[in-house]
């Protein structure tokens, strides 16, 4: 499968949508989940890890196809993408004219250009 900006946008858009449309909710999920206990903590941890694995698989596919640099540290690249998306809750409100498409396309372009095989 092609690892172009369109596919990267499709992968990142669901992650950043709450940050643009429901900023307080998303901020609480990301930064307050450390206070969860019991079943709620386990459930959120499982969802989080499943999401990380999905992103890692997407990066591995790109490496295997030759579209992405085979030397990528997949775990670190995954954390970088998640961190980029999580950061939206800090600045999206202050940025004039921000839209989901603008953020998703910008992040997708940055990620793909940085990881592209040369």
N, C-alpha and C positions, 0 to 999 in steps of 0.2 A: 504494500500500500504506500502511496505517496505521503511523505512527511512534509507537505508544503504548509504554507501559512494557514490555508483553509482548514486543514485537519488539526493543526495546533490550536487554531481559534476554537474549533468545536470542542477540543479537550479542555481549554481554559475557561471558556464562557460559562459553563455551569458553576465553576468554582468562584468566579468573580461576580456573577449576577447578584447574589445577596449583598455583596459589598457595595454595589452601586445602588441597588434598589431598597435594601433593608440593612443599612449600615450598622445600626446598633445591635440588631439580632446577630449579624455575622461576627461583629467584634466580640460579643459575649460568648459565642460558640468557640471561637479560636482562643481567646485570651482568658476566659473564665472557666473553661472546662477542667482546669487543674483542680478545681474545688469540688468536682463531682466525686461521689463515693459509690461503692457497691455496684449493683447491676447497671446503673446509668453510666458509670465510668467504664465498665467493661464493654458495654454496647458502643459507646462513642469511640473507644480505642480500636475496636474491631472495624468500625466504619472507616476510621482514619487510616488504618493499615491497609485495608482493601483499596482505598483510593490511591495510596502511595504505590501499591503493587500495580495498579492499572497504569499509572504514569510510567513506572519502570518498564513495564511490558511494551508500552508505546515507544519508549526510547530504544529498547533492545531491538525492536522490529526495524527501526530506522538504522541502527548500527549494522544489523544483519543484511539489510538491503543495500548498504553502501552509501546511503543518503546522509547519514550522520557519522561523525568522526568515531572510528572504532576504539579510540582511546578514552572515550568519555567515562568518567566515574558516574555510573548511572544513579547511584544512591545520592551523591552530592548534587547532580543535575536535577533530580526529583525534588530535593529540599530547596534548591534555588527557585524552581518554578513555583512550588507551594509558597515560599516566602514572598515572591513577587506578587502572587495573587493575594496573600494575606495582608500585604502592605496597603492594598487599596483602601481598607477601612480607615487608614490614617490620613489620606490625602484626597480622596474622591470628592468629599464635600467642598473642599477649598478650591478645586480645579474648575474654572469656568468651562462650560460646554462639554463636560465629561459625559461620555455615553458608554454603554456596554460594548458596542462595536469598536469604538476608538481604543478602549483599554485592551480588549481581546486581540485586536489586530496588532496593536503596538507590542504587546507581550509576545504574541506568536512570532512576529518578525524578529524581535530581539533574540528570542530563544533559538529560532531556526538558524539565524545568521551566526550566532555564537557556537552552535553545535554542528553546523554543516561540515561534511567531509570536504577536505581541500584537495 
